[in-house]
Amino acid sequence: MHAPRGDARPAQLAPGTAGEHLLLLAACARLGATLVPLNWRLAPPELARVLANAGPTLLYTGAAEQTLAEQALARVRDVHAPRLRVLPTTPPPRAASSPRHDVQAISGHVADRAPAMLLYTSGTTGAPKGVIVPHAQLHWNAAGTVSAWRLHSEHVALVMSPFFHTAGWGVFALPLLSVGAQLVLLPTFDADLAVDALEACRITHTFGVPTQWQDLVASPRWGRALPHLAWMLTGGAPCPRSVHDAVVAAGYDFREGFGLTECGPNCFVTTAERARRHPGVVGDPLPMLEARLVREDGTIVTAPDTPGELQLRGPQLFGGYWQNAAATAEVMTADGWLCTGDMLSAEPHVGFRVRGRRKEMFISGGENVFPGEVEAALLATGLVREACVMGVPDARWGEVGAACVVPAPDVPFDAPALQRALREWLAGYKVPQRMRSVAELPRLGSGKVNRAAVAALLQDGA
């Protein structure tokens, strides 16, 4: 953790396990092992599915998450369930006479496509999907980011993203560490603490999802002079124009980015002038990364300001989905392009602009939510016979879940009780905030649920 320079007032950064993630990544790289950062926001059944899929040997946890880890492990029935190790609250003192380890005995060449990490994202059917992040992806993301964003060793970044998200690693942490710069790690996000750290630690760069920026601009500490600040970045979800305007009005350089776990996560570069004149524009592709827009019929979009699905190709790509060749084949073309499912357009001398998503997935407060996973959990409660979930606009979170459900026979519809039951199975941000009961779901002639009709029902219910 970075200590403030000079006479700056130190931010009160509480001890936590954020820094241990960096140490564990370095240790795994040295040993040729793979790190699997786990989302502590998940419920025990969700974590158990991830553990069963990844098959780790060891499970490290902080003391605060020990109960959660034990509950998840209790659900892993495999004989190869990982051993649990609880990290100490404070590192033990190192004895002066401690023997030195033979580094050469445990170090060796790491292949560039060897997995450095597995970062898990929920699948459309509720099954966890492990994104293989090879060492090459980490390296080329750092190299392209440092070059395009003009980062150097004198910069200091405030890391507000958790390390179970790709942004925690890729947006500023590993790129800046690669050039010997400094990081300030927040163990958990707190708006007042973050604003204090921006000033006290002389932060030059930071990244946050739009929900975090909403909290930051609402903080009574917001708006102070930050002479060391170069620029701030947002991403992970569409940024409301009101938030963009509030950050700019405070006198800060605010830019919007785009990336995903499967590529980058830094895919574009923009400038202060473009960001100021064209809110929503993410700019041009980073070095070594190719980008193209493709229509539904497979033809390439060449006309300006015309939406198409973004496809990406370059050394920043992931290594596929862990033990899921079918899912990998769905998103990769034969000639190596990643089909992102995101719709963008491009304007000459301006750059790429995010227009929406082709997938049914929605993003709530920077967190990916897959309707299929939530629908499966709804059915698992025993209170619901059928369900259809989708994202709907929300002023605070960008999007929240909305569910149209058919109650189980002889079960009265009780939205609060259903939400409470879901929290036993799902992280809180996945639980639909809006619900409507219907006698039957509208369907197409094929028998599939008519999602457009469901959206209309949910809109009427709102």
N, C-alpha and C positions, 0 to 999 in steps of 0.2 A: 504494500500500500504506500502510495506516494505521500511524503511529508511536505507540508507547505514550505515555500521558499521564503527566505528573508524574514521580515517582520509580520508577514500576513497572519491574521488570526486563524488558528487551526479549526477546521470543521470537525464536529464531534462525530466521527465515523465509528459506529459500534463494531465490535469484533464479529466476524462471521466466517463462513466457509467459502466466500467468493474467491479469495486468493488461492485456496487449496485447489480449485479447478485448474488454475494455470500450472501449479506444481504437478498435479496428477497428469496433465497432458504431456509435460516434459518427461516425467518418469515413464509414461507409457511409450513415448517415442523412443526413449533410450532402450527399453526392453523389447520393443517390437510388438507391444500390446495395443489394444484398441480401447479408447475411452468412450464410455456411454453416459453422458450427462443426463440425469433424470429430472423430470419436471415435478418438483415437490408440491405443485398445486393439484396434482391428480389425486383421485381417490384410490384407496388400496386395490380394488379390482383392476383399475386401469394400469397401475404400476405393475401389478402381477402379470398382466398380459405382456407388457414390455419386457420384463425380466425373463419370462418364459420364451419369448421370441429371440432375445439377444443371447441368452445363455451365458451370462458373465460368470467369472470365477470368484471375484470378490465384489462386495457391495460396501462402499464407503458412505458414511452419513455423518452429519453433524448431530450433536446431542439433541437439538430442538426437533429434528426430524426422525429420531430414533424409533419412536412409537409407530409412525407412519411406515417406516422401513420394515419393522417387525410384522405389522399387519399385512403388508404386501407379500413378504416372504412366507407367511403362514398359508397363503393361497397358491404358492408355487409348489406343486406336488412332485415335480421332477426330482430324481435322486441327485441331479447335478445342480441343485439350487445353490446360489452363491453363499459364501461365508460372509458374515456381517462384521464390519470393522467400524467402530465409532471414533470419529476424529476428536482429539482433545480440544477443549475450549481454548487453551493456550498451549503453544508448542513447548515441549519439555526442554529444560536446559541441556545444552550439549556439553558433555564431559570433555575436559581438556585432553584426556588420554584416550578418547574414542579412536578405535582403529580406523584407518582410511580404507575405503572400499576400492577394490581394483576396478577402476572404470572400464579398462580395456576388456575385462572379462564379461561385462554385460552390455557393452556397446557394439554397434555394428552398422553396416550400411542399411538404410531404410529405403525400400523401393518407392519411387514417386507415386505409384498407383496403389500402394499398400494403404489399408484403412487407418486413418488417424483417429477418427471418431465415428460413432453412429449417433445421429440426431433423429429422434423419433417424432413422427407426425402421425396423427390418426388417419386411418384409411376411410374410404367412403362406405365401407361395410362395417366399420367399427373395429376391424383388426388393426393393430399397430403396424406402421410402416417405418422401417429403419433406413434413413438416408445415409449411405456410405459416403463419408467425407474423406477422400484420400489426402495424403500429405501434399500431393501436387496441387490440389484445390486450395489448400491453406497457403501454400507458397505463392501461387500465381495470383490469388486474390490480394495477398499482401503486396506483391510487387506492382500489380496494376493500380492498386489503390494509392500506394505511396507516390507513384509516378504521376498519376492523373490528378490526384487531390493535393499534390505538392506538400506532402507531409515530411517532417524531418525531426531530428533528435531533440530539438528544443521545445517541441510541442508537448502538451499535457492534456489528456483526454479524461473526461468523467464518464465512466461506464455505468449506465443505469439499467442495462438490459441483463437479464439472467443468463447464465452460461448454458442453460438447457435450450436456449434459442441461438440460432446461427448469428443473429446480430450481436450477441454478447461477445462472440469470438471475432467475427469478421469485419465489423464496421470500423472499429478503431483499435481494439485491443491488440490483436496479433499484428496488423500492419504497423502500428506504432512501436510495438516491442521489437519488430524486425529492424528498426532503425535506431534502437536504443533510447526511445522516448519514454515518457512516464505515464502511469495510469493512476487514477483515483477510482477505487471500487466501492460502490454502495452495496452493502450486504442485502438490503431491501430498498425498494424505492420509497422515498419520502420527499414530497415537494419542497418543504421548508429546508430540510437538510441538503437537498440538491442545490438549491439557490445559494445557500451559505457556502457550499463547496465550490461553486462556480467562482465566487469571489475569493475565498480564503486560499484556495489551492491554485489560483491563477490559471484556470482552465482555458485552453485555447479551442477545444472542440468537444462536442458531445452529441449523442444521438438519443432520440426518444420516439416512442410511438405516439400518435396523436392524443390518446387518452392521457399520457404523461404530460404532454404539453398543455393540455387543458388544465391539469392540476397546477402546473408550474405558473401559468399566467394568472391563476386565481390566488396564488400565494401572496400574503401581505409583504413578503420579502422580494417579490418580483419587481423588476424595473431598475435595479441599482446599476451604477456604472460598472462595466466589466472591461477595463482597458486592454486586458490580455486576450480577450475572446476574439478568435478569428471568424468562426461561423458555427452554426448549429444545423443539425440535420434531422429530418423526420422521415419515417417510412413505416412499412408493415401494414398500413391501411391508408385509405384516402384521407388526406388532411383537410378538415373543414376550413373554408376560407376565413371564417371568423378567427380561428386559431392562428392561421398564417398572418393575418392582418395585425393581431394583437402582439405577436412576436416582433414583427417588423416595426410596429409603432413604438416599441420599447427601444428601438435603435439598434437591434441586432440583425446580423446577416443570417438569414434563414433559408435553407435549401431543402428540396424534397428529393428523396432517393428511391430506388427500386432494386429489389433483389429477391432471392428465394434460397431456400436451403439447398436446392439441387444445383444452383449455379451462383458463384460469387461468394458471399451475398451482395457484393458491390458490383453492379452491372453498368452504371452510367456515371457521368460526370457533368456537372453544370457549373455555371459561373454566378457570381453575385449579381451581376447585371441581369442575366437571363432569369434568375430566380425572382428578382424583384419585379421585372416587367411581365413575366409569364408564370404566374402561380400554377402549379400542377405539372410543369414541365420538368422532366428528370434529366434531360440533356442527351449526350452522345455516349456510345458504348466505350467502356474502358479499353485500354490497350490489350491486344491479343484476343479480344472477345468480338465475335461476329454477331450481328443481330439482323433479323429480317422479319417482315410481317406477312402472314399467309392467310388467304381467304379460306372459307369452308371447303371450296372445291380444290384446294391445294395450290392455286396459283399465287404468285408473289404480288403483294401490293406495291405499286410504284407511284400511285397518285398521292400528292400531299394531303394531309389532314384526313386520311381515310383509314378507318379502323381495320385492324387485322390481328390475328393471334401472334404474339411474340414468340419467335423461336431463337435460341441462342446456341452458339457453338464456340468452343475454345478450351484451353487447358484448365479453366476455372470450373469445369463441369464435375458433377458428382460421379461416384463409381457405381451407381445403380442402387436399387433397393435391396436391403439385406434379405437373402433367401426368398426373393420374390421376383423371379425373372419375368413373369407375366406382367407385373406392374411396371417394370423397367421398360419392357418392349412397348407398352402403351404410350410412353412419353418420349421415346427416342426414335428418330428416323433412321433408316438404313445408312445414311451418310453422316450420322453423328450430330444431328440437330436435336436440341431439347425443346419439346413442345410445352410451353409454360401454362397454357390455358388462360393467360391474361391477354386482354385486348388493349392494344396501344395504337397510336397514330404517330406520324412523323411530319414535322414542318421544317422546310428549308431554313437554315440559319437560326433555328430555335431548338430543334431536337425532338426527342420522343416525349409523348404525353400519354399518361395512363388513362384509359377510357373505361375500364371495367373488367369483369372476369367472366370467362366463358363457363367456368366450373360452377357447380352448385355450392361449393364451399363459400362460406362467408367469414369475415374477419371482425371479431368483436374485441375492441380495446387492444388491437395488435395481436390477438390470439386467433389462430386458425380453428374454425369449427366446421366439422363435416356433418351434414344433416343425417347421413346414414348411421353414424355412431350414436347420435342422440335418439334417433328413431328406435334403434335396437335397445337402448337403455329404457325408453318408454315402455316398450313391450315387456321387458324383463321385470318391470315393477309388478306386473299382474293386474294393474289397474286399467290398462289400455288394450284394446283389441287391434286397432290400427292407428297409425300416426304418420303425419307428413310434417317435416320441419324445414324451415327456410329462414334466411336472414331478412330482416326488415330495418329500414333506416332508424337511427337513434341519435339524438342530439349529442349525447355524451360519449357513447361507445362507438360511434360510427355505424355499427349494426348490432342488433341483438337477435336472439333466436325467437321465433314465433312458431307455435305448434298447433296444428289442427288434428284433433284426436277423436277416435270413436271409443267411448268407454267400454270396458269389459262388461259382459252380461251381469245385470243386477248390481252394478257398481255405480253409485251416483258420482257425477263429475264434480271434483273438488280440486280446483287449480292449485291452491296453496299446499294441499296434502300431496299432490302429484309432484310439485316442485321439491318438497321436502324429501320424498322418496328418491327422486333423481339425484339429489346431492349425496346419497349413499353410494352412487355408482359413477358420478361424473364430477369433474371440476366445476366450480360455481359458475364460471363464465360460459360453460356449455349449456347450462340449464335455461330453457326458454323462459323469457320474461313475460311473454304474452301467450295465452292459450285460448283456444275455442273448441267447444264440443260440437260434434255433428253426428247425425245418425249414420252416415256413410260418407266415405271420401269420394269426390268426383273422379271419374276415370275416363280415359280415352278408349277408343274402340279396341285397341290392342290389349286392354285390361290394365295398362299402367296408370298410375295416379296422374291426373291432370294437374300439374303443378301451377299452371297459370290460373286455373279455376280456384285452386286452394289459396293462391295469393290474393285473389279477389275476395274470398271468404274472410281471410284474415284482415284485409283492409276494411271490410264492412264491420267486422267485429271490433276493430280499433275505434 
